[in-house]
Structures are given as structure tokens and as C-alpha cells.
Amino acid sequence: MASPGYGKRSAPGQLPRGKDDFAHLPRREASIAAYLDRLPDGADISVKTLAKVLPDYGQCALGTALRRLSEAGHLRRGREHLTGDGSPRWVTRTYFSRTARDDAWWAAFLAGERSRSGTGPEAAQEPEPDPEPGAAPRPGGVRPRSRAYGVLAGLGRTDPRLTLSAADCARLAEPAGRWLERGATERQLVHALTAGLPAEVHHPAALVHRRLTDKLPPVPVPVPVPVREAAALRIAECTVCGAPGRPEALPGGLCRDCRGVPPPRPTGPTAAEIRARVDRLRAAAREPERSRT
């Protein structure tokens, strides 16, 4: 394990483990990635430590493997500013994801944002709101029904003794809707209406109305909203040399030098061209003096 605050950190929103998690990687990188994936958070995954526990690979081979894992989107390295323990400090962390992520996802994660891309579940569709009293019919002449109406209409399938007519459901939809407004789920509402029924129910609508009134849950007490913690302050680092930089400047988690990209060529004049131009300007300035003499 690494020192407290350092070491491996698992990226959020990963897919469950599967036998083909690292099938797209070379054999050596896939083996090392599978080992890293099973390590607990806080484990020391520096090259020196990995070389001690994985004797089949030397430090050079492990460094190359970590670089390729970074390029494949499984690994990023960065520094995070910790303030919670009363002594602010910077710690170096290595974030690992068995689910490969692109540069945009890692950039958003290191910036403390919630990524909208990746392999997480799709956003759940919000249910259609209950219709207001007196709402206009839908196209086709069918009047929209509320959730409470649907629960009442399905009581007969749960217990035939509580089979209600359409008129009963429409009349009882308003008191049943109060249950849903106070936080009760549809399952809780069905249980409250069907539990402990007598052997024979002569007036289902009257019994349902009585239970809806007598068992109405209280108005829920507002729960204090917790104070949202500030987003973590993180700085991305090159996976190979540790050079800091903005995530967009470290594609694949690597800096320009570690990617082997030559520095950009200067677009302005060279030093020799500047000196030559200065000499010409000086010579032109001395010409009027020579002509006067």
C-alpha cells in the first residue's frame, strides 16, 4: 500500500468485470492491467513497487506497459489538492479504469465534472406528470389517466375482492393521489389497500375510500439539503515523466516529449535575420550623415 492519500484510485462509472476487459491490449499490457484492476484503492502502483511484486517484468518494461495503458485510456496520473485534514497538501494519484475512456472523459473527470459520455446507464426518462383536474382529452378522445387511477384500476388483479368500476376509480383517484403526493410509492399504496382484507368485501369502493382516508400518511418532513462539496482541485501529469499540464495538452496522458513529437517550428524571424535587419537600419541611418560631409 502507498502512503495515506497516495496510490491507486478507481475511476467512477466502470462496467462490471468481464473476461474480455483487456482483450484489445497486447498480452503483457493485458496481464498487468488485470493485476492493477484487482488491487484495492490506495495500493502503490509505482514502477519500482510493481517490479518487486511482478518479477517477470523489469522497471523498463513496466514503464512501457503503463504508458501504453495510458494511451489506451485505462490510466491517468495527476496531482490532487487535499484540504480536509486541516493541513492542505498536494498528493500524486494514479487513476485506473478497466473501462477504457477517451481524452474528453478524462479531462472532464480531472476537472471535477461529471462526464456525460462513456458507458454509464442512460438517463432515465421522467414519468409523464399526472393530468390536472379538467385537463383536455388527448387526441382520439381518450382522457388522460393519472398514476393513482392506474393503481386503483389494477387492484382487482392483485385481489379480486377489490375490483373497482371505472366510475369508482375516477371518484377515488383524488384521495389516492394524495398518497403519491406525500411520497408513497405505488407498491406501498397497493399494500395499504389490500393487506388484511376480510373474507368477503361487499362494497369495495367504500372500503378503499375508508382506507385511503384513515391510513393517509403524514406530510413528509423536508430533509435538509447537504452542503455540496467543492470539486476536487486536480492537475494532470504525464504518465511517463510526471510533467504537469492541462489535460488537453496531454493526449493519451503523455506530454509532447514522451510522445516523441518535435517542438513547433518558430514562425517569426530567426535571431540572425533580426541582426541583419538591425544592421541594415543602422546603415541606412548613417547614409544622410555621410552625404552632408
N, C-alpha and C positions, 0 to 999 in steps of 0.2 A: 504494500500500500504506500501511496505517496504521502507527503506531509499534509496535515489537515488543510483543506482548501484547494489543494492542487490535484493533479491526476486526471483520470478519465471522467468525462461527463457524457451521459447518453443523450442524444438528441431526442426531442419530443416527436410524437406522432408517427412512430415507426410501425411497420407492418409486423404481424406475428412471425416468429421464426419458421423457416421452411428449409427443406433440403437444397433448394436451388437459390438461396440468398446470394451467394457469391459465385455462381456458375459462370458469370460473364468475365471473371477475373482469371489471370494466369494461375497455375496450380500453387505456386509459392505464395502469392498475394492472397489467394482464396483461403489457404490454410491459416495464414497469420490473421486475416480478417475474422475468421471463425473463432480463433482464440481470443481476439480482442472483444468480440461481441459477447462472449460469456464471462468476461471479467466484470466484477462489480464496480459501481461508480467509486471514484477515489483511488483506483488502482494505478500504480506507477507504470506507465507505458512508454517511458523514455527508451531510447535506443540501447543505452547501457544496461538497463534493467531487463529489457526483453532479450538481450544477448545472453544474459545469465540463465534465464528460465527456458529459453529456446536454443539449446546448444547446437542445433542443426544449422543455424544461421549466424553469421558474424554481424558486427555492427554495420559494416558497409552494405551488406545485403538487406538488413533490416531497414536501414535508412532509405534505400531504394524502394523497398516494398511500401513503406509509409508514404513516400512521395507518390507512388502510383495509386495508393488508396485515396490520397487527397485528390489527385487528378480525376479519379473515378467518382468522386462525390461522396465518399464514405467518411472522410476525415477532414477536420479543420482544427487549426490551432489558434489560440488567441489569449489575450490578457483581459482579466475582469477585475473591476474595482469593487472591493468588498468594504462595506461600512457598518454592517450590523453588529459587530462585536465590540464597537467602541474604539477600535484602532484601525482606521482606514488604511488599506494596503492593496497593492496590485498582486494578483496571483496568475500564474500561467496554467491554462487548462487546455486539454485536448478533447474535442467533441467528436464522438463517434456515432455513426448511424448505419445500421445494417441495410436500411433502405437508402439507395443512392439518391442524392439531392443535387440539383443544379446550382450554379453560382448565384442565381437570383434568390433561391430559397436560403442559402447560407448567408447571403448579405442581409436579408430581412431578419434572420434569426440573430445574427451578431449585432444588429441594430436594435434588438429588443422588440421587434414587431412580430405579430402573428402571421405566419405565412398563409397566403390563400391558395398557393399551388402545392403540388405534391400528391401524396397518396392517402390523405386523410378522408374520412367519410364526407360525403356531400352534405351540404347544409340541408337540414330537414325543412320541408315545406310547412309553412304555417297553416294551421287549420282554418277553414273558412269561418268567419265570425258568425255568431248567431244572428238571425234576422231581427230587425227591430219590429216592435208591435205595429201592425198595419202596413208592413212592407209590401211593395208592389209585387205581384206574381212574376215568376220567371217566364221567359219566352216559352210558349207552348201551353200556358195556362196553369202550370204546376206551381203551387205556392211553396216557397222555401220553408224547410222544416229546421227546427233548432236541434242542438245536441240533446237537450232534455226531452224533446218529443221522441227522438230516436231511442233513448233509453227506455222510456215508458212503452213504446211500441214493441220493444224486444223483451219485455218482462214475461210475456206468455211463452217464449221459447225457453226461458230459464225455469219458470214454474208455471204450468198451465192454469193453476188456480188464480193467477193474476193476469189473465188475458183481458186486455182493455180494448174498447172500441176506439175508432178514430176520434169521435167526439170527446171521449174521456181523456185521451192523450192530449188533445188540444186544450181542454179545460185545465188539466193538471200540469201542463208544460211550464206555466209561470212559477208555481211553488217549487217544482223540481229544478227549475233554472236557478233558484236562489242557492241551492246546494252547490252547484257548479261555480257560482259567483263567489262562494265562500271557501273555495279551494278543494272541495270534494272531487274525487275522480269518478268516472262513470262506474267503475267496478265497486267503489265504496257505496255509491248510490244504490246500485242493484242489490248489494248485500243488505243494506239497511231496510230495503223494501221486501226482501224475500226471506230473511232469516226468521226462524221461529214462527212460521205461519200455523194457524190452526188446521185441523184435519179437513175442514170444509170452509170455504170462503164464499159467502152468499152474495156479498156486494164488493167486488174487487176495487172499484173506483173509490168507494167510501173508505175502505181500509188503507189504500195507498194515500189518499188525501190526509187521513189521520196520522199516518206515519211520517209523511212529508212535513206536517206541521209540528208534531210532538218531538221528533228527533232532529229537527233542524240544527245543524252545528253552529257554534258561535262565530261571530265575525273574527277573522284571523287578526292576531296582533301583528302590527308591522315589525319586521325583523330589521334591526339596524344594518345598514349597508356598510360592509367593512371598507376601511380605507385602502384604496388601491396602492400597491407598492409601486414605486418608481421603476421604470425599466432599467435593467442592469446596464451599466456602462462597460462596454466591451470594445477592445481594439483587436482587429485581426492581425495575425502574424504569419509569415511564410512558414510552411510546414518543415522546410529543409533547414533554413538558416536563421529563422526567428525574426527576420526583419519586419518591423511594423508597417502597416499601410492600410488604406481603405480597402474594403472587400472587393470593390470593383477593380482595384488596381492589382489584385492577387487572383487572377483566374486560375481555377484548379487549386487554389490555396498556395500558389507559388509566386514568388516575386519575379521580376524581369530577368535578373541574373541567373536564378535557379532554373528558369525555363529556357535559358540559353538564347534569349532574344537580345540582339545587339542594341546599344543605346541609339536613340534617334539622332539622325544627322542634323547638324545645325543648319538652319535656314538662312541665317544672316551672313554678313561678310566675315571672312576669316581675319585673324589678327594681322597677317601680312597685307591683306587688302586694305585694312584700315590704316596701317602705317604708310602704305604707298599713297593713299588718298590724302593723308595729312601732309606728306612731303610735297605733293602737287599743289595743295592750297598754300603752303608756305612759299613755294617758288613763285606762284602767281602773285602773292602779296609783295614779294621783293622786286618784281618787274618795274612798277612805277618809280621806285627809288632809283634804279639803275638808269632809267630814261632821263630823270632830272639831272643826274650827274653827268 
